[in-house]
């Protein structure tokens, strides 16, 4: 498969699956991506010691993270 461009929405979907604790293989299968592509985008977060359960988006993305908004609405 050749190179493919990503929209921000595609990356947010990848990170949503990652935050849910799915494996790289599960994410790749769900989003029709290569495992290496999933690793490429999650590796910088893992290198900084951030994991799916670390709730990075309130710190990094502020209120732009969809789950963060949903939690505020549900509360």
Backbone as JSON Lines, residues from 0, in Angstrom:
{"i":0,"aa":"X","n":[0.85,-1.17,0.0],"ca":[0.0,0.0,0.0],"c":[0.9,1.23,0.0]}
{"i":1,"aa":"X","n":[0.51,2.24,-0.76],"ca":[1.28,3.47,-0.84],"c":[0.96,4.41,0.3]}
{"i":2,"aa":"X","n":[1.56,5.58,0.21],"ca":[1.31,6.58,1.25],"c":[-0.13,7.04,1.2]}
{"i":3,"aa":"X","n":[-0.62,7.42,2.35],"ca":[-2.0,7.87,2.47],"c":[-2.02,9.09,3.36]}
{"i":4,"aa":"X","n":[-2.79,10.08,3.05],"ca":[-2.85,11.27,3.9],"c":[-3.88,11.04,5.01]}
{"i":5,"aa":"X","n":[-3.68,11.74,6.11],"ca":[-4.56,11.64,7.26],"c":[-5.2,12.98,7.53]}
{"i":6,"aa":"X","n":[-6.44,12.94,7.91],"ca":[-7.11,14.13,8.43],"c":[-6.96,14.09,9.95]}
{"i":7,"aa":"X","n":[-7.19,15.22,10.58],"ca":[-7.13,15.27,12.04],"c":[-8.14,14.3,12.63]}
{"i":8,"aa":"X","n":[-9.29,14.17,12.0],"ca":[-10.32,13.26,12.49],"c":[-9.81,11.82,12.51]}
{"i":9,"aa":"X","n":[-9.04,11.44,11.49],"ca":[-8.47,10.1,11.45],"c":[-7.53,9.86,12.62]}
{"i":10,"aa":"X","n":[-6.7,10.85,12.91],"ca":[-5.78,10.71,14.04],"c":[-6.54,10.68,15.36]}
{"i":11,"aa":"X","n":[-7.56,11.49,15.49],"ca":[-8.36,11.46,16.71],"c":[-9.02,10.1,16.9]}
{"i":12,"aa":"X","n":[-9.46,9.51,15.81],"ca":[-10.05,8.17,15.9],"c":[-9.01,7.15,16.34]}
{"i":13,"aa":"X","n":[-7.8,7.26,15.79],"ca":[-6.71,6.37,16.2],"c":[-6.45,6.52,17.69]}
{"i":14,"aa":"X","n":[-6.34,7.77,18.16],"ca":[-6.06,8.0,19.57],"c":[-7.23,7.59,20.47]}
{"i":15,"aa":"X","n":[-8.45,7.67,19.96],"ca":[-9.61,7.21,20.72],"c":[-9.52,5.71,20.97]}
{"i":16,"aa":"X","n":[-9.18,4.96,19.93],"ca":[-9.0,3.51,20.09],"c":[-7.85,3.22,21.05]}
{"i":17,"aa":"X","n":[-6.77,3.99,20.92],"ca":[-5.59,3.79,21.77],"c":[-5.94,4.09,23.23]}
{"i":18,"aa":"X","n":[-6.68,5.18,23.44],"ca":[-7.08,5.54,24.8],"c":[-7.98,4.48,25.42]}
{"i":19,"aa":"X","n":[-8.75,3.79,24.59],"ca":[-9.64,2.74,25.07],"c":[-8.88,1.47,25.45]}
{"i":20,"aa":"X","n":[-7.57,1.46,25.18],"ca":[-6.75,0.32,25.58],"c":[-6.63,-0.77,24.54]}
{"i":21,"aa":"X","n":[-7.02,-0.49,23.32],"ca":[-6.91,-1.5,22.26],"c":[-5.45,-1.69,21.86]}
{"i":22,"aa":"X","n":[-5.15,-2.89,21.39],"ca":[-3.79,-3.19,20.94],"c":[-3.56,-2.55,19.57]}
{"i":23,"aa":"X","n":[-2.28,-2.48,19.19],"ca":[-1.95,-1.93,17.88],"c":[-2.6,-2.73,16.77]}
{"i":24,"aa":"X","n":[-2.63,-4.04,16.92],"ca":[-3.26,-4.89,15.9],"c":[-4.76,-4.61,15.79]}
{"i":25,"aa":"X","n":[-5.42,-4.46,16.93],"ca":[-6.86,-4.17,16.91],"c":[-7.14,-2.82,16.27]}
{"i":26,"aa":"X","n":[-6.31,-1.82,16.61],"ca":[-6.49,-0.49,16.03],"c":[-6.28,-0.55,14.52]}
{"i":27,"aa":"X","n":[-5.21,-1.21,14.12],"ca":[-4.89,-1.32,12.69],"c":[-6.03,-2.0,11.93]}
{"i":28,"aa":"X","n":[-6.56,-3.07,12.47],"ca":[-7.66,-3.78,11.82],"c":[-8.92,-2.92,11.76]}
{"i":29,"aa":"X","n":[-9.23,-2.23,12.85],"ca":[-10.45,-1.42,12.91],"c":[-10.41,-0.24,11.93]}
{"i":30,"aa":"X","n":[-9.23,0.36,11.79],"ca":[-9.11,1.57,10.97],"c":[-8.51,1.32,9.6]}
{"i":31,"aa":"X","n":[-8.28,0.05,9.28],"ca":[-7.7,-0.32,8.0],"c":[-6.34,0.35,7.79]}
{"i":32,"aa":"X","n":[-5.49,0.27,8.82],"ca":[-4.15,0.82,8.78],"c":[-3.13,-0.29,8.99]}
{"i":33,"aa":"X","n":[-1.9,0.01,8.68],"ca":[-0.81,-0.91,8.97],"c":[-0.41,-0.74,10.44]}
{"i":34,"aa":"X","n":[0.03,-1.82,11.06],"ca":[0.46,-1.73,12.47],"c":[1.61,-0.74,12.63]}
{"i":35,"aa":"X","n":[2.48,-0.65,11.63],"ca":[3.6,0.28,11.71],"c":[3.11,1.73,11.74]}
{"i":36,"aa":"X","n":[2.03,2.01,11.05],"ca":[1.46,3.35,11.05],"c":[0.9,3.67,12.43]}
{"i":37,"aa":"X","n":[0.22,2.72,13.03],"ca":[-0.32,2.92,14.38],"c":[0.83,3.17,15.35]}
{"i":38,"aa":"X","n":[1.88,2.37,15.24],"ca":[3.04,2.53,16.11],"c":[3.69,3.9,15.89]}
{"i":39,"aa":"X","n":[3.75,4.37,14.65],"ca":[4.36,5.66,14.33],"c":[3.69,6.8,15.1]}
{"i":40,"aa":"X","n":[2.38,6.75,15.2],"ca":[1.65,7.84,15.85],"c":[1.49,7.66,17.36]}
{"i":41,"aa":"X","n":[1.58,6.46,17.86],"ca":[1.47,6.26,19.31],"c":[2.84,6.23,20.0]}
{"i":42,"aa":"X","n":[3.9,5.93,19.27],"ca":[5.24,5.81,19.87],"c":[5.7,7.08,20.58]}
{"i":43,"aa":"X","n":[5.52,8.29,20.02],"ca":[5.96,9.49,20.75],"c":[5.28,9.66,22.11]}
{"i":44,"aa":"X","n":[4.02,9.25,22.2],"ca":[3.31,9.34,23.47],"c":[3.87,8.34,24.47]}
{"i":45,"aa":"X","n":[4.11,7.13,24.0],"ca":[4.65,6.08,24.87],"c":[6.06,6.45,25.34]}
{"i":46,"aa":"X","n":[6.86,7.04,24.46],"ca":[8.22,7.45,24.83],"c":[8.21,8.5,25.93]}
{"i":47,"aa":"X","n":[7.18,9.3,25.98],"ca":[7.07,10.33,27.02],"c":[6.44,9.78,28.3]}
{"i":48,"aa":"X","n":[6.2,8.48,28.31],"ca":[5.66,7.85,29.5],"c":[4.15,7.96,29.62]}
{"i":49,"aa":"X","n":[3.51,8.33,28.54],"ca":[2.06,8.46,28.55],"c":[1.44,7.18,28.05]}
{"i":50,"aa":"X","n":[0.4,6.74,28.71],"ca":[-0.29,5.53,28.31],"c":[-1.74,5.81,28.05]}
{"i":51,"aa":"X","n":[-2.46,4.82,27.58],"ca":[-3.88,5.02,27.29],"c":[-4.68,5.49,28.51]}
{"i":52,"aa":"X","n":[-4.23,5.17,29.7],"ca":[-4.97,5.55,30.9],"c":[-4.48,6.84,31.53]}
{"i":53,"aa":"X","n":[-3.57,7.56,30.88],"ca":[-2.97,8.73,31.5],"c":[-3.76,10.02,31.29]}
{"i":54,"aa":"X","n":[-4.84,9.94,30.53],"ca":[-5.69,11.12,30.29],"c":[-4.87,12.31,29.82]}
{"i":55,"aa":"X","n":[-4.13,12.13,28.74],"ca":[-3.25,13.19,28.25],"c":[-4.01,14.33,27.6]}
{"i":56,"aa":"X","n":[-5.16,14.07,27.04],"ca":[-5.8,15.11,26.23],"c":[-6.31,16.29,27.02]}
{"i":57,"aa":"X","n":[-6.75,16.15,28.25],"ca":[-7.08,17.37,28.99],"c":[-5.87,18.28,29.15]}
{"i":58,"aa":"X","n":[-4.65,17.68,29.23],"ca":[-3.44,18.49,29.35],"c":[-2.94,18.97,28.0]}
{"i":59,"aa":"X","n":[-2.93,18.09,27.01],"ca":[-2.35,18.42,25.71],"c":[-3.36,19.09,24.8]}
{"i":60,"aa":"X","n":[-4.54,18.53,24.7],"ca":[-5.51,19.03,23.73],"c":[-6.57,19.93,24.32]}
{"i":61,"aa":"X","n":[-6.57,20.08,25.62],"ca":[-7.58,20.91,26.24],"c":[-8.97,20.35,26.02]}
{"i":62,"aa":"X","n":[-9.9,21.2,25.74],"ca":[-11.28,20.76,25.58],"c":[-11.57,20.25,24.17]}
{"i":63,"aa":"X","n":[-10.54,20.11,23.34],"ca":[-10.78,19.66,21.97],"c":[-10.93,18.16,21.88]}
{"i":64,"aa":"X","n":[-10.59,17.44,22.92],"ca":[-10.7,15.98,22.87],"c":[-12.16,15.6,23.06]}
{"i":65,"aa":"X","n":[-12.73,14.81,22.15],"ca":[-14.17,14.51,22.2],"c":[-14.65,13.9,23.51]}
{"i":66,"aa":"X","n":[-13.9,12.96,24.07],"ca":[-14.35,12.33,25.31],"c":[-14.38,13.33,26.45]}
{"i":67,"aa":"X","n":[-13.46,14.28,26.42],"ca":[-13.43,15.29,27.46],"c":[-14.72,16.11,27.41]}
{"i":68,"aa":"X","n":[-15.16,16.46,26.22],"ca":[-16.42,17.19,26.07],"c":[-17.6,16.35,26.53]}
{"i":69,"aa":"X","n":[-17.61,15.08,26.14],"ca":[-18.72,14.2,26.5],"c":[-18.85,14.06,28.01]}
{"i":70,"aa":"X","n":[-17.72,13.95,28.68],"ca":[-17.77,13.83,30.14],"c":[-18.36,15.08,30.77]}
{"i":71,"aa":"X","n":[-18.03,16.25,30.21],"ca":[-18.58,17.49,30.75],"c":[-20.08,17.55,30.53]}
{"i":72,"aa":"X","n":[-20.54,17.09,29.39],"ca":[-21.97,17.13,29.09],"c":[-22.73,16.16,29.98]}
{"i":73,"aa":"X","n":[-22.15,14.97,30.21],"ca":[-22.83,13.96,31.0],"c":[-22.88,14.3,32.48]}
{"i":74,"aa":"X","n":[-21.93,15.08,32.95],"ca":[-21.82,15.36,34.38],"c":[-22.94,16.24,34.89]}
